Amino acid sequence: MAGIYIHIPFCKQACSYCNFHFSTQLSRKRELVDCLVAELEKRKNYLIGEKIESIYFGGGTPSLLEEDDLKVIFQQINQLYTVVDSAEITLEANPDDLNREKLKALKNTPINRLSIGVQSFFDEDLQLMNRAHAAHEAVNSIKNAQDFGFEQLNIDLIFGSQTTSDEMWLANLEQFKALSIPHLSAYSLTVEEKTALSHKIKSGKIEAVDEEKNYRQYILLQEFIQQNGFEQYELSNYCKSENYAKHNTSYWLGKSYLGIGPSAHSYNGSSRQWNVNNNIKYIQAIKSGENYFEVEELSEIERYHDYLITALRTKWGIDFKEIDAFSEKISTHFYKQIKQLNYPGIIHHKLGLSVDSAHLFQSDEVVRELMIG
Ligand code: SF4
């Protein structure tokens, strides 16, 4: 089974910390949707007939799509691919888009899961991040989504920002709990190069991110999660009752996925490929039949490293069966290295190896010990 990722590269405004690919020029949205539909056709053999168990609309801001845009995309997917009945179909949405009219329209599509970009329930955080929504809209959007029967909900929250005190972070988590949302993605604020946030820090307009506070708020999150019956199943992802996000979990477990749209990445077990991250170049190339992506064939060592990086971020960790499927040189190296591992939080199972949730944020250090070269 495999997944399809569809990148919707438009946003109403640029968030100060964001380095994803998007454009605020929405005039070519419909033309781009037509190109997504064309790319689905062009690449219909990429997954070699594998059934589709997840579809994920990411961005950018997929909630800017109209019902008609979504319908043509689903029509094409259903014509070309076999989507299983139990497929998870997620749309990333911003709170300012999720009014009752939009939710009614989304209910007319196969979308059965919403991932809402809340980030914070405090206006001062949202202003620092230059988000397009206000705190009250975040709460209303979640309640509206629940009223319309969207039970599979995720929200994104960001901790460690300059404006987020420990009390505010705990209040954000309490608000998340009070709204009975089954899934949380929580990230520390990362300052990426060439973002407005990075410029403001460099020019002294705002202070740098405080790494100690970041860590403290991560620990507050761990405590909150444990006290409230949530499970951390990946470095940044938490849920109740095994409500794991199928799409993201399949990335971490190394399954194949087809990425459609500007900047989208694809993976098929032996190579990675990524589309041009420019809307105009993408549209022109799709229309004229020119090349619009780059491909990297993965060496065995690269595949081994990819597996370590993704598997060790999850609660399932490394599966010895997967290691044994690599060449003897790689598996011998792995088994030799794990005997010498001396990190807190390492759990040796009969059939694998993982890192406990209190130390998951250090899993990169363990990965480095297990890498080759
Ligand atoms: S809405 Fe999402 S993709 Fe768009 S600028 Fe903000 S963080 Fe980036």
Residues whose N, C-alpha, C, O or C-beta is under 5 A from the ligand:
A	BS01	SF4	C11 Q13 A14 C15 C18 F20 F22 G59 G60 T61
